[in-house]
């Protein structure tokens, strides 16, 4: 049995973020939040509510308000969902910020958390400010429309995809390390 070279025993151990690095990561999340809010402001000020601008045969710019969650889930729930979804968005963002502070396994996981925080807070700001989320991207094929969405939603979905990729990569590397130790 050969000794394990230094650094290979735990190839994906979490590294705690330094205070400066953590603030930089939070700054990037704030930049994503700001970009989302700027685009929503431009849509709200330049496109009347309910208006549609055809961009291509499969893409429109629209201005709609979604009082619910993804795909208008809970949109007709009577108003309590605004507070519940706001609380969930804030709680998840705080939890992810704490996880970033404590340390993550790599840049991919950090990027995922940043996207999730920026996107979640982008929609939280809308719920606090106007009681609903401003959606403006409309993908469709003929008369079949995907529910309208926004940049914050893209950040959340992209962050979730990056997080899954990071988890698959770390579990694959852990499996390879375990096989290497067995020989």
VMD Tcl script that builds the backbone (N, CA, C; Angstrom):
set m [mol new atoms 549]
animate dup $m
set s [atomselect $m all]
$s set {name element resname resid chain x y z} {
  {N N UNK 1 A 0.842 -1.165 0.000}
  {CA C UNK 1 A 0.000 0.000 0.000}
  {C C UNK 1 A 0.895 1.238 0.000}
  {N N UNK 2 A 0.627 2.160 -0.919}
  {CA C UNK 2 A 1.443 3.360 -1.027}
  {C C UNK 2 A 0.795 4.485 -0.242}
  {N N UNK 3 A 1.629 5.352 0.346}
  {CA C UNK 3 A 1.049 6.473 1.086}
  {C C UNK 3 A 0.374 7.451 0.136}
  {N N UNK 4 A -0.663 8.077 0.633}
  {CA C UNK 4 A -1.396 9.064 -0.158}
  {C C UNK 4 A -0.604 10.350 -0.191}
  {N N UNK 5 A -0.359 10.880 -1.413}
  {CA C UNK 5 A 0.350 12.156 -1.503}
  {C C UNK 5 A -0.423 13.258 -0.800}
  {N N UNK 6 A 0.305 14.199 -0.278}
  {CA C UNK 6 A -0.300 15.327 0.426}
  {C C UNK 6 A -1.297 16.046 -0.476}
  {N N UNK 7 A -2.474 16.356 0.071}
  {CA C UNK 7 A -3.483 17.096 -0.692}
  {C C UNK 7 A -4.472 16.200 -1.401}
  {N N UNK 8 A -4.226 14.888 -1.492}
  {CA C UNK 8 A -5.150 14.020 -2.194}
  {C C UNK 8 A -6.111 13.302 -1.263}
  {N N UNK 9 A -5.870 13.318 0.025}
  {CA C UNK 9 A -6.741 12.616 0.960}
  {C C UNK 9 A -8.164 13.176 0.914}
  {N N UNK 10 A -8.304 14.470 0.847}
  {CA C UNK 10 A -9.608 15.110 0.717}
  {C C UNK 10 A -9.544 16.097 -0.439}
  {N N UNK 11 A -9.745 15.611 -1.680}
  {CA C UNK 11 A -9.556 16.479 -2.839}
  {C C UNK 11 A -10.558 17.613 -2.936}
  {N N UNK 12 A -11.686 17.472 -2.293}
  {CA C UNK 12 A -12.713 18.504 -2.404}
  {C C UNK 12 A -13.130 19.023 -1.039}
  {N N UNK 13 A -12.197 19.141 -0.143}
  {CA C UNK 13 A -12.525 19.667 1.176}
  {C C UNK 13 A -12.920 21.135 1.053}
  {N N UNK 14 A -13.865 21.535 1.882}
  {CA C UNK 14 A -14.324 22.923 1.848}
  {C C UNK 14 A -13.234 23.848 2.353}
  {N N UNK 15 A -13.098 24.975 1.656}
  {CA C UNK 15 A -12.142 26.004 2.058}
  {C C UNK 15 A -12.937 27.211 2.537}
  {N N UNK 16 A -12.649 27.645 3.736}
  {CA C UNK 16 A -13.351 28.810 4.288}
  {C C UNK 16 A -12.959 30.056 3.505}
  {N N UNK 17 A -13.927 30.919 3.298}
  {CA C UNK 17 A -13.669 32.168 2.589}
  {C C UNK 17 A -13.049 33.182 3.541}
  {N N UNK 18 A -12.058 33.890 3.055}
  {CA C UNK 18 A -11.524 34.992 3.841}
  {C C UNK 18 A -12.564 36.110 3.839}
  {N N UNK 19 A -12.537 36.987 4.840}
  {CA C UNK 19 A -13.522 38.082 4.859}
  {C C UNK 19 A -13.509 38.911 3.568}
  {N N UNK 20 A -12.330 39.178 3.032}
  {CA C UNK 20 A -12.248 39.946 1.792}
  {C C UNK 20 A -12.859 39.211 0.620}
  {N N UNK 21 A -12.607 37.925 0.536}
  {CA C UNK 21 A -13.175 37.114 -0.558}
  {C C UNK 21 A -14.693 37.016 -0.408}
  {N N UNK 22 A -15.155 36.842 0.831}
  {CA C UNK 22 A -16.593 36.741 1.056}
  {C C UNK 22 A -17.289 38.024 0.619}
  {N N UNK 23 A -16.724 39.171 0.962}
  {CA C UNK 23 A -17.326 40.442 0.552}
  {C C UNK 23 A -17.305 40.593 -0.964}
  {N N UNK 24 A -16.263 40.098 -1.608}
  {CA C UNK 24 A -16.217 40.140 -3.067}
  {C C UNK 24 A -17.344 39.289 -3.662}
  {N N UNK 25 A -17.551 38.093 -3.109}
  {CA C UNK 25 A -18.619 37.214 -3.588}
  {C C UNK 25 A -19.989 37.849 -3.363}
  {N N UNK 26 A -20.178 38.476 -2.215}
  {CA C UNK 26 A -21.445 39.159 -1.946}
  {C C UNK 26 A -21.615 40.364 -2.881}
  {N N UNK 27 A -20.512 41.017 -3.229}
  {CA C UNK 27 A -20.555 42.122 -4.177}
  {C C UNK 27 A -20.999 41.659 -5.555}
  {N N UNK 28 A -20.537 40.480 -5.960}
  {CA C UNK 28 A -20.957 39.923 -7.252}
  {C C UNK 28 A -22.446 39.592 -7.216}
  {N N UNK 29 A -22.919 39.004 -6.114}
  {CA C UNK 29 A -24.352 38.726 -5.971}
  {C C UNK 29 A -25.152 40.028 -6.023}
  {N N UNK 30 A -24.640 41.071 -5.370}
  {CA C UNK 30 A -25.312 42.380 -5.402}
  {C C UNK 30 A -25.319 42.959 -6.815}
  {N N UNK 31 A -24.259 42.726 -7.574}
  {CA C UNK 31 A -24.209 43.177 -8.963}
  {C C UNK 31 A -25.279 42.467 -9.798}
  {N N UNK 32 A -25.453 41.159 -9.584}
  {CA C UNK 32 A -26.498 40.417 -10.295}
  {C C UNK 32 A -27.878 40.951 -9.927}
  {N N UNK 33 A -28.094 41.207 -8.646}
  {CA C UNK 33 A -29.353 41.779 -8.168}
  {C C UNK 33 A -29.598 43.135 -8.823}
  {N N UNK 34 A -28.587 43.971 -8.879}
  {CA C UNK 34 A -28.712 45.300 -9.471}
  {C C UNK 34 A -29.010 45.219 -10.967}
  {N N UNK 35 A -28.332 44.338 -11.669}
  {CA C UNK 35 A -28.585 44.156 -13.106}
  {C C UNK 35 A -30.024 43.727 -13.338}
  {N N UNK 36 A -30.500 42.779 -12.546}
  {CA C UNK 36 A -31.881 42.320 -12.653}
  {C C UNK 36 A -32.856 43.473 -12.421}
  {N N UNK 37 A -32.628 44.243 -11.366}
  {CA C UNK 37 A -33.533 45.339 -11.041}
  {C C UNK 37 A -33.504 46.441 -12.099}
  {N N UNK 38 A -32.345 46.714 -12.673}
  {CA C UNK 38 A -32.250 47.731 -13.735}
  {C C UNK 38 A -33.051 47.325 -14.963}
  {N N UNK 39 A -32.949 46.064 -15.351}
  {CA C UNK 39 A -33.702 45.598 -16.520}
  {C C UNK 39 A -35.200 45.646 -16.231}
  {N N UNK 40 A -35.601 45.219 -15.040}
  {CA C UNK 40 A -37.018 45.271 -14.682}
  {C C UNK 40 A -37.520 46.710 -14.666}
  {N N UNK 41 A -36.701 47.637 -14.191}
  {CA C UNK 41 A -37.090 49.050 -14.195}
  {C C UNK 41 A -37.279 49.551 -15.624}
  {N N UNK 42 A -36.346 49.167 -16.524}
  {CA C UNK 42 A -36.471 49.589 -17.924}
  {C C UNK 42 A -37.735 49.025 -18.565}
  {N N UNK 43 A -38.046 47.775 -18.282}
  {CA C UNK 43 A -39.264 47.169 -18.823}
  {C C UNK 43 A -40.485 47.901 -18.272}
  {N N UNK 44 A -40.519 48.106 -16.952}
  {CA C UNK 44 A -41.686 48.726 -16.319}
  {C C UNK 44 A -41.903 50.162 -16.777}
  {N N UNK 45 A -40.836 50.888 -17.072}
  {CA C UNK 45 A -40.993 52.293 -17.474}
  {C C UNK 45 A -41.209 52.467 -18.973}
  {N N UNK 46 A -40.817 51.475 -19.775}
  {CA C UNK 46 A -40.903 51.633 -21.226}
  {C C UNK 46 A -41.928 50.744 -21.915}
  {N N UNK 47 A -42.474 49.786 -21.177}
  {CA C UNK 47 A -43.425 48.853 -21.779}
  {C C UNK 47 A -44.664 48.793 -20.882}
  {N N UNK 48 A -45.802 49.275 -21.364}
  {CA C UNK 48 A -47.008 49.243 -20.531}
  {C C UNK 48 A -47.352 47.813 -20.101}
  {N N UNK 49 A -47.933 47.689 -18.928}
  {CA C UNK 49 A -48.325 46.392 -18.399}
  {C C UNK 49 A -49.230 45.671 -19.390}
  {N N UNK 50 A -48.911 44.441 -19.696}
  {CA C UNK 50 A -49.693 43.645 -20.634}
  {C C UNK 50 A -49.271 43.787 -22.088}
  {N N UNK 51 A -48.400 44.726 -22.374}
  {CA C UNK 51 A -47.941 44.964 -23.746}
  {C C UNK 51 A -46.998 43.850 -24.207}
  {N N UNK 52 A -47.015 43.570 -25.510}
  {CA C UNK 52 A -46.162 42.531 -26.100}
  {C C UNK 52 A -45.410 43.132 -27.275}
  {N N UNK 53 A -44.107 42.907 -27.317}
  {CA C UNK 53 A -43.284 43.294 -28.465}
  {C C UNK 53 A -42.717 42.017 -29.070}
  {N N UNK 54 A -43.056 41.755 -30.312}
  {CA C UNK 54 A -42.540 40.574 -30.997}
  {C C UNK 54 A -41.106 40.842 -31.424}
  {N N UNK 55 A -40.196 39.975 -30.990}
  {CA C UNK 55 A -38.784 40.106 -31.343}
  {C C UNK 55 A -38.433 39.121 -32.452}
  {N N UNK 56 A -38.822 37.865 -32.278}
  {CA C UNK 56 A -38.644 36.834 -33.311}
  {C C UNK 56 A -39.919 35.995 -33.349}
  {N N UNK 57 A -39.948 34.990 -34.193}
  {CA C UNK 57 A -41.131 34.127 -34.282}
  {C C UNK 57 A -41.290 33.248 -33.035}
  {N N UNK 58 A -40.274 33.195 -32.205}
  {CA C UNK 58 A -40.329 32.362 -30.997}
  {C C UNK 58 A -40.044 33.117 -29.697}
  {N N UNK 59 A -39.860 34.450 -29.786}
  {CA C UNK 59 A -39.506 35.231 -28.599}
  {C C UNK 59 A -40.181 36.591 -28.614}
  {N N UNK 60 A -40.813 36.934 -27.477}
  {CA C UNK 60 A -41.437 38.238 -27.282}
  {C C UNK 60 A -40.893 38.886 -26.018}
  {N N UNK 61 A -40.912 40.198 -26.001}
  {CA C UNK 61 A -40.751 40.945 -24.756}
  {C C UNK 61 A -42.154 41.293 -24.290}
  {N N UNK 62 A -42.421 41.056 -23.022}
  {CA C UNK 62 A -43.740 41.334 -22.459}
  {C C UNK 62 A -43.542 42.068 -21.137}
  {N N UNK 63 A -44.616 42.590 -20.612}
  {CA C UNK 63 A -44.569 43.161 -19.267}
  {C C UNK 63 A -45.749 42.579 -18.506}
  {N N UNK 64 A -45.446 41.623 -17.640}
  {CA C UNK 64 A -46.471 40.996 -16.820}
  {C C UNK 64 A -46.007 40.990 -15.368}
  {N N UNK 65 A -46.963 40.907 -14.452}
  {CA C UNK 65 A -46.665 40.803 -13.029}
  {C C UNK 65 A -47.090 39.422 -12.550}
  {N N UNK 66 A -46.195 38.749 -11.864}
  {CA C UNK 66 A -46.462 37.413 -11.349}
  {C C UNK 66 A -46.479 37.471 -9.821}
  {N N UNK 67 A -47.664 37.355 -9.200}
  {CA C UNK 67 A -47.725 37.385 -7.743}
  {C C UNK 67 A -47.326 36.052 -7.099}
  {N N UNK 68 A -47.127 35.035 -7.912}
  {CA C UNK 68 A -46.777 33.720 -7.380}
  {C C UNK 68 A -45.306 33.411 -7.525}
  {N N UNK 69 A -45.012 32.130 -7.609}
  {CA C UNK 69 A -43.638 31.653 -7.758}
  {C C UNK 69 A -43.445 31.209 -9.211}
  {N N UNK 70 A -42.489 30.334 -9.433}
  {CA C UNK 70 A -42.192 29.857 -10.779}
  {C C UNK 70 A -43.450 29.305 -11.452}
  {N N UNK 71 A -43.595 29.612 -12.720}
  {CA C UNK 71 A -44.730 29.171 -13.531}
  {C C UNK 71 A -46.065 29.630 -12.955}
  {N N UNK 72 A -46.047 30.752 -12.260}
  {CA C UNK 72 A -47.225 31.350 -11.623}
  {C C UNK 72 A -47.830 30.452 -10.548}
  {N N UNK 73 A -47.041 29.540 -10.013}
  {CA C UNK 73 A -47.493 28.689 -8.910}
  {C C UNK 73 A -47.885 29.577 -7.739}
  {N N UNK 74 A -49.042 29.364 -7.173}
  {CA C UNK 74 A -49.615 30.123 -6.054}
  {C C UNK 74 A -50.038 31.541 -6.438}
  {N N UNK 75 A -50.144 31.834 -7.721}
  {CA C UNK 75 A -50.501 33.194 -8.140}
  {C C UNK 75 A -51.891 33.602 -7.639}
  {N N UNK 76 A -52.791 32.653 -7.501}
  {CA C UNK 76 A -54.158 32.960 -7.061}
  {C C UNK 76 A -54.392 32.575 -5.606}
  {N N UNK 77 A -53.352 32.614 -4.787}
  {CA C UNK 77 A -53.452 32.140 -3.406}
  {C C UNK 77 A -54.030 33.170 -2.437}
  {N N UNK 78 A -54.317 34.363 -2.880}
  {CA C UNK 78 A -54.979 35.331 -2.019}
  {C C UNK 78 A -54.082 36.342 -1.330}
  {N N UNK 79 A -52.779 36.334 -1.563}
  {CA C UNK 79 A -51.890 37.351 -1.021}
  {C C UNK 79 A -50.886 36.864 0.001}
  {N N UNK 80 A -51.189 35.800 0.741}
  {CA C UNK 80 A -50.260 35.303 1.751}
  {C C UNK 80 A -48.950 34.839 1.123}
  {N N UNK 81 A -49.008 34.411 -0.143}
  {CA C UNK 81 A -47.813 33.879 -0.807}
  {C C UNK 81 A -46.728 34.936 -0.965}
  {N N UNK 82 A -47.113 36.193 -1.061}
  {CA C UNK 82 A -46.120 37.273 -1.177}
  {C C UNK 82 A -45.168 37.232 0.013}
  {N N UNK 83 A -45.712 37.134 1.200}
  {CA C UNK 83 A -44.893 37.128 2.421}
  {C C UNK 83 A -44.134 35.812 2.573}
  {N N UNK 84 A -44.787 34.706 2.252}
  {CA C UNK 84 A -44.133 33.398 2.369}
  {C C UNK 84 A -42.969 33.283 1.387}
  {N N UNK 85 A -43.185 33.691 0.138}
  {CA C UNK 85 A -42.118 33.599 -0.862}
  {C C UNK 85 A -40.987 34.574 -0.559}
  {N N UNK 86 A -41.324 35.729 -0.010}
  {CA C UNK 86 A -40.297 36.686 0.408}
  {C C UNK 86 A -39.452 36.086 1.525}
  {N N UNK 87 A -40.099 35.495 2.512}
  {CA C UNK 87 A -39.374 34.884 3.632}
  {C C UNK 87 A -38.479 33.743 3.152}
  {N N UNK 88 A -38.979 32.917 2.261}
  {CA C UNK 88 A -38.170 31.810 1.731}
  {C C UNK 88 A -36.963 32.349 0.964}
  {N N UNK 89 A -37.186 33.351 0.128}
  {CA C UNK 89 A -36.084 33.937 -0.638}
  {C C UNK 89 A -34.999 34.526 0.249}
  {N N UNK 90 A -35.411 35.232 1.289}
  {CA C UNK 90 A -34.438 35.819 2.217}
  {C C UNK 90 A -33.730 34.721 3.000}
  {N N UNK 91 A -34.483 33.740 3.496}
  {CA C UNK 91 A -33.889 32.660 4.294}
  {C C UNK 91 A -32.874 31.857 3.485}
  {N N UNK 92 A -33.219 31.515 2.261}
  {CA C UNK 92 A -32.295 30.758 1.407}
  {C C UNK 92 A -31.052 31.588 1.109}
  {N N UNK 93 A -31.233 32.866 0.830}
  {CA C UNK 93 A -30.087 33.731 0.537}
  {C C UNK 93 A -29.149 33.846 1.734}
  {N N UNK 94 A -29.714 34.009 2.922}
  {CA C UNK 94 A -28.889 34.092 4.136}
  {C C UNK 94 A -28.149 32.778 4.355}
  {N N UNK 95 A -28.853 31.662 4.196}
  {CA C UNK 95 A -28.225 30.351 4.380}
  {C C UNK 95 A -27.062 30.151 3.399}
  {N N UNK 96 A -27.269 30.525 2.146}
  {CA C UNK 96 A -26.207 30.368 1.149}
  {C C UNK 96 A -25.033 31.304 1.437}
  {N N UNK 97 A -25.324 32.517 1.916}
  {CA C UNK 97 A -24.251 33.444 2.272}
  {C C UNK 97 A -23.421 32.879 3.432}
  {N N UNK 98 A -24.088 32.268 4.402}
  {CA C UNK 98 A -23.375 31.642 5.519}
  {C C UNK 98 A -22.519 30.485 5.018}
  {N N UNK 99 A -23.067 29.676 4.114}
  {CA C UNK 99 A -22.289 28.568 3.550}
  {C C UNK 99 A -21.063 29.082 2.793}
  {N N UNK 100 A -21.218 30.192 2.084}
  {CA C UNK 100 A -20.063 30.795 1.403}
  {C C UNK 100 A -19.024 31.254 2.419}
  {N N UNK 101 A -19.486 31.817 3.530}
  {CA C UNK 101 A -18.571 32.282 4.577}
  {C C UNK 101 A -17.797 31.101 5.158}
  {N N UNK 102 A -18.515 30.013 5.423}
  {CA C UNK 102 A -17.879 28.833 6.027}
  {C C UNK 102 A -16.937 28.120 5.061}
  {N N UNK 103 A -17.212 28.240 3.795}
  {CA C UNK 103 A -16.341 27.640 2.790}
  {C C UNK 103 A -17.081 26.699 1.871}
  {N N UNK 104 A -16.666 26.703 0.633}
  {CA C UNK 104 A -17.240 25.825 -0.380}
  {C C UNK 104 A -16.120 25.039 -1.033}
  {N N UNK 105 A -16.487 24.049 -1.800}
  {CA C UNK 105 A -15.498 23.142 -2.384}
  {C C UNK 105 A -14.768 23.724 -3.589}
  {N N UNK 106 A -15.332 24.716 -4.214}
  {CA C UNK 106 A -14.652 25.254 -5.380}
  {C C UNK 106 A -15.403 26.410 -6.008}
  {N N UNK 107 A -14.860 26.889 -7.102}
  {CA C UNK 107 A -15.442 28.052 -7.796}
  {C C UNK 107 A -16.815 27.759 -8.365}
  {N N UNK 108 A -17.017 26.535 -8.831}
  {CA C UNK 108 A -18.310 26.177 -9.413}
  {C C UNK 108 A -19.418 26.277 -8.365}
  {N N UNK 109 A -19.165 25.747 -7.175}
  {CA C UNK 109 A -20.139 25.823 -6.095}
  {C C UNK 109 A -20.338 27.276 -5.651}
  {N N UNK 110 A -19.273 28.037 -5.557}
  {CA C UNK 110 A -19.386 29.453 -5.192}
  {C C UNK 110 A -20.207 30.210 -6.240}
  {N N UNK 111 A -19.965 29.942 -7.510}
  {CA C UNK 111 A -20.725 30.591 -8.586}
  {C C UNK 111 A -22.207 30.240 -8.497}
  {N N UNK 112 A -22.492 28.981 -8.173}
  {CA C UNK 112 A -23.885 28.553 -8.022}
  {C C UNK 112 A -24.567 29.333 -6.909}
  {N N UNK 113 A -23.904 29.442 -5.761}
  {CA C UNK 113 A -24.485 30.167 -4.632}
  {C C UNK 113 A -24.692 31.637 -4.962}
  {N N UNK 114 A -23.737 32.234 -5.660}
  {CA C UNK 114 A -23.855 33.646 -6.039}
  {C C UNK 114 A -25.064 33.856 -6.948}
  {N N UNK 115 A -25.247 32.992 -7.939}
  {CA C UNK 115 A -26.401 33.097 -8.833}
  {C C UNK 115 A -27.716 32.914 -8.099}
  {N N UNK 116 A -27.746 31.943 -7.194}
  {CA C UNK 116 A -28.963 31.705 -6.415}
  {C C UNK 116 A -29.291 32.893 -5.516}
  {N N UNK 117 A -28.279 33.455 -4.867}
  {CA C UNK 117 A -28.508 34.616 -3.987}
  {C C UNK 117 A -28.978 35.818 -4.803}
  {N N UNK 118 A -28.266 36.154 -5.873}
  {CA C UNK 118 A -28.631 37.312 -6.692}
  {C C UNK 118 A -30.020 37.187 -7.286}
  {N N UNK 119 A -30.350 35.993 -7.794}
  {CA C UNK 119 A -31.666 35.781 -8.395}
  {C C UNK 119 A -32.785 35.797 -7.374}
  {N N UNK 120 A -32.581 35.099 -6.265}
  {CA C UNK 120 A -33.620 35.059 -5.230}
  {C C UNK 120 A -33.905 36.454 -4.699}
  {N N UNK 121 A -32.851 37.210 -4.421}
  {CA C UNK 121 A -33.059 38.563 -3.886}
  {C C UNK 121 A -33.629 39.513 -4.935}
  {N N UNK 122 A -33.332 39.280 -6.209}
  {CA C UNK 122 A -33.937 40.092 -7.269}
  {C C UNK 122 A -35.448 39.982 -7.254}
  {N N UNK 123 A -35.948 38.765 -7.071}
  {CA C UNK 123 A -37.397 38.585 -7.009}
  {C C UNK 123 A -37.968 39.019 -5.661}
  {N N UNK 124 A -37.193 38.887 -4.593}
  {CA C UNK 124 A -37.635 39.369 -3.276}
  {C C UNK 124 A -37.853 40.886 -3.317}
  {N N UNK 125 A -36.938 41.603 -3.930}
  {CA C UNK 125 A -37.073 43.070 -4.020}
  {C C UNK 125 A -38.382 43.432 -4.718}
  {N N UNK 126 A -38.710 42.727 -5.806}
  {CA C UNK 126 A -39.979 42.997 -6.501}
  {C C UNK 126 A -41.179 42.754 -5.589}
  {N N UNK 127 A -41.150 41.643 -4.871}
  {CA C UNK 127 A -42.283 41.316 -3.995}
  {C C UNK 127 A -42.448 42.363 -2.893}
  {N N UNK 128 A -41.328 42.833 -2.358}
  {CA C UNK 128 A -41.399 43.857 -1.319}
  {C C UNK 128 A -41.839 45.200 -1.889}
  {N N UNK 129 A -41.357 45.514 -3.079}
  {CA C UNK 129 A -41.609 46.828 -3.675}
  {C C UNK 129 A -43.002 46.950 -4.268}
  {N N UNK 130 A -43.438 45.932 -5.048}
  {CA C UNK 130 A -44.720 46.059 -5.751}
  {C C UNK 130 A -45.687 44.902 -5.494}
  {N N UNK 131 A -45.271 43.921 -4.716}
  {CA C UNK 131 A -46.164 42.820 -4.374}
  {C C UNK 131 A -46.208 41.694 -5.384}
  {N N UNK 132 A -45.436 41.799 -6.449}
  {CA C UNK 132 A -45.389 40.773 -7.488}
  {C C UNK 132 A -44.039 40.885 -8.197}
  {N N UNK 133 A -43.713 39.871 -8.963}
  {CA C UNK 133 A -42.444 39.845 -9.690}
  {C C UNK 133 A -42.680 40.301 -11.129}
  {N N UNK 134 A -41.820 41.188 -11.613}
  {CA C UNK 134 A -41.898 41.660 -12.992}
  {C C UNK 134 A -41.254 40.607 -13.894}
  {N N UNK 135 A -42.044 40.072 -14.815}
  {CA C UNK 135 A -41.536 39.124 -15.808}
  {C C UNK 135 A -41.631 39.775 -17.175}
  {N N UNK 136 A -40.684 39.446 -18.059}
  {CA C UNK 136 A -40.654 40.129 -19.353}
  {C C UNK 136 A -40.140 39.277 -20.511}
  {N N UNK 137 A -39.652 38.091 -20.259}
  {CA C UNK 137 A -39.156 37.226 -21.329}
  {C C UNK 137 A -40.213 36.171 -21.641}
  {N N UNK 138 A -40.609 36.091 -22.903}
  {CA C UNK 138 A -41.675 35.180 -23.319}
  {C C UNK 138 A -41.184 34.328 -24.481}
  {N N UNK 139 A -40.894 33.061 -24.198}
  {CA C UNK 139 A -40.512 32.110 -25.241}
  {C C UNK 139 A -41.755 31.343 -25.664}
  {N N UNK 140 A -41.911 31.132 -26.959}
  {CA C UNK 140 A -43.110 30.430 -27.423}
  {C C UNK 140 A -42.846 29.741 -28.753}
  {N N UNK 141 A -43.697 28.802 -29.048}
  {CA C UNK 141 A -43.725 28.165 -30.370}
  {C C UNK 141 A -45.176 28.149 -30.791}
  {N N UNK 142 A -45.459 28.905 -31.832}
  {CA C UNK 142 A -46.817 29.138 -32.307}
  {C C UNK 142 A -47.663 29.669 -31.153}
  {N N UNK 143 A -48.688 28.936 -30.727}
  {CA C UNK 143 A -49.546 29.424 -29.641}
  {C C UNK 143 A -49.197 28.828 -28.285}
  {N N UNK 144 A -48.109 28.062 -28.211}
  {CA C UNK 144 A -47.700 27.449 -26.943}
  {C C UNK 144 A -46.623 28.332 -26.310}
  {N N UNK 145 A -46.964 28.969 -25.193}
  {CA C UNK 145 A -46.060 29.897 -24.522}
  {C C UNK 145 A -45.509 29.285 -23.239}
  {N N UNK 146 A -44.191 29.378 -23.075}
  {CA C UNK 146 A -43.565 29.061 -21.805}
  {C C UNK 146 A -43.949 30.196 -20.867}
  {N N UNK 147 A -44.162 29.945 -19.581}
  {CA C UNK 147 A -44.489 31.066 -18.692}
  {C C UNK 147 A -43.400 32.149 -18.742}
  {N N UNK 148 A -43.820 33.397 -18.758}
  {CA C UNK 148 A -42.873 34.510 -18.822}
  {C C UNK 148 A -41.941 34.450 -17.609}
  {N N UNK 149 A -40.714 34.905 -17.813}
  {CA C UNK 149 A -39.711 34.867 -16.750}
  {C C UNK 149 A -38.813 36.077 -16.866}
  {N N UNK 150 A -37.785 36.161 -16.007}
  {CA C UNK 150 A -36.910 37.330 -15.975}
  {C C UNK 150 A -35.470 36.906 -15.723}
  {N N UNK 151 A -34.578 37.871 -15.648}
  {CA C UNK 151 A -33.159 37.582 -15.447}
  {C C UNK 151 A -32.904 36.923 -14.096}
  {N N UNK 152 A -33.619 37.343 -13.058}
  {CA C UNK 152 A -33.454 36.717 -11.743}
  {C C UNK 152 A -33.775 35.226 -11.816}
  {N N UNK 153 A -34.813 34.872 -12.562}
  {CA C UNK 153 A -35.163 33.463 -12.739}
  {C C UNK 153 A -34.041 32.701 -13.443}
  {N N UNK 154 A -33.403 33.352 -14.418}
  {CA C UNK 154 A -32.278 32.729 -15.124}
  {C C UNK 154 A -31.127 32.498 -14.149}
  {N N UNK 155 A -30.868 33.478 -13.277}
  {CA C UNK 155 A -29.815 33.308 -12.267}
  {C C UNK 155 A -30.123 32.143 -11.332}
  {N N UNK 156 A -31.376 32.020 -10.913}
  {CA C UNK 156 A -31.762 30.940 -9.999}
  {C C UNK 156 A -31.633 29.578 -10.690}
  {N N UNK 157 A -32.167 29.459 -11.885}
  {CA C UNK 157 A -32.092 28.182 -12.603}
  {C C UNK 157 A -30.636 27.856 -12.962}
  {N N UNK 158 A -29.893 28.871 -13.410}
  {CA C UNK 158 A -28.477 28.658 -13.720}
  {C C UNK 158 A -27.679 28.267 -12.485}
  {N N UNK 159 A -27.969 28.927 -11.352}
  {CA C UNK 159 A -27.294 28.591 -10.101}
  {C C UNK 159 A -27.601 27.170 -9.665}
  {N N UNK 160 A -28.866 26.766 -9.800}
  {CA C UNK 160 A -29.245 25.393 -9.438}
  {C C UNK 160 A -28.544 24.385 -10.343}
  {N N UNK 161 A -28.448 24.688 -11.635}
  {CA C UNK 161 A -27.755 23.791 -12.565}
  {C C UNK 161 A -26.266 23.693 -12.225}
  {N N UNK 162 A -25.639 24.829 -11.911}
  {CA C UNK 162 A -24.228 24.809 -11.522}
  {C C UNK 162 A -24.019 24.027 -10.227}
  {N N UNK 163 A -24.950 24.165 -9.294}
  {CA C UNK 163 A -24.843 23.432 -8.034}
  {C C UNK 163 A -24.945 21.926 -8.269}
  {N N UNK 164 A -25.864 21.512 -9.123}
  {CA C UNK 164 A -25.975 20.082 -9.440}
  {C C UNK 164 A -24.707 19.584 -10.125}
  {N N UNK 165 A -24.170 20.375 -11.052}
  {CA C UNK 165 A -22.926 20.002 -11.722}
  {C C UNK 165 A -21.792 19.880 -10.714}
  {N N UNK 166 A -21.699 20.820 -9.795}
  {CA C UNK 166 A -20.657 20.778 -8.762}
  {C C UNK 166 A -20.808 19.537 -7.887}
  {N N UNK 167 A -22.044 19.191 -7.547}
  {CA C UNK 167 A -22.272 18.005 -6.723}
  {C C UNK 167 A -21.905 16.731 -7.476}
  {N N UNK 168 A -22.264 16.660 -8.759}
  {CA C UNK 168 A -21.909 15.484 -9.557}
  {C C UNK 168 A -20.402 15.364 -9.716}
  {N N UNK 169 A -19.749 16.493 -9.934}
  {CA C UNK 169 A -18.285 16.467 -10.079}
  {C C UNK 169 A -17.608 16.020 -8.791}
  {N N UNK 170 A -18.081 16.539 -7.640}
  {CA C UNK 170 A -17.443 16.177 -6.379}
  {C C UNK 170 A -17.730 14.720 -6.020}
  {N N UNK 171 A -18.926 14.226 -6.327}
  {CA C UNK 171 A -19.212 12.822 -6.021}
  {C C UNK 171 A -18.440 11.906 -6.958}
  {N N UNK 172 A -18.231 12.318 -8.199}
  {CA C UNK 172 A -17.425 11.530 -9.131}
  {C C UNK 172 A -15.972 11.495 -8.713}
  {N N UNK 173 A -15.437 12.622 -8.265}
  {CA C UNK 173 A -14.041 12.681 -7.821}
  {C C UNK 173 A -13.858 11.888 -6.532}
  {N N UNK 174 A -14.857 11.925 -5.647}
  {CA C UNK 174 A -14.767 11.160 -4.399}
  {C C UNK 174 A -14.760 9.671 -4.703}
  {N N UNK 175 A -15.556 9.259 -5.692}
  {CA C UNK 175 A -15.580 7.855 -6.094}
  {C C UNK 175 A -14.252 7.408 -6.671}
  {N N UNK 176 A -13.634 8.280 -7.491}
  {CA C UNK 176 A -12.337 7.955 -8.074}
  {C C UNK 176 A -11.261 7.880 -6.990}
  {N N UNK 177 A -11.324 8.773 -6.007}
  {CA C UNK 177 A -10.355 8.773 -4.910}
  {C C UNK 177 A -10.515 7.498 -4.094}
  {N N UNK 178 A -11.758 7.107 -3.816}
  {CA C UNK 178 A -12.003 5.899 -3.037}
  {C C UNK 178 A -11.469 4.664 -3.775}
  {N N UNK 179 A -11.620 4.629 -5.108}
  {CA C UNK 179 A -11.100 3.504 -5.882}
  {C C UNK 179 A -9.588 3.503 -5.860}
  {N N UNK 180 A -8.985 4.677 -5.885}
  {CA C UNK 180 A -7.512 4.787 -5.870}
  {C C UNK 180 A -6.947 4.296 -4.558}
  {N N UNK 181 A -7.655 4.509 -3.448}
  {CA C UNK 181 A -7.190 4.068 -2.133}
  {C C UNK 181 A -7.380 2.571 -1.932}
  {N N UNK 182 A -8.312 1.973 -2.695}
  {CA C UNK 182 A -8.609 0.555 -2.525}
  {C C UNK 182 A -7.549 -0.330 -3.160}
  {N N UNK 183 A -6.777 0.200 -4.084}
  {CA C UNK 183 A -5.797 -0.645 -4.762}
  {C C UNK 183 A -4.492 -0.749 -4.021}
}
mol reanalyze $m
mol bondsrecalc $m
mol representation Tube
mol addrep $m
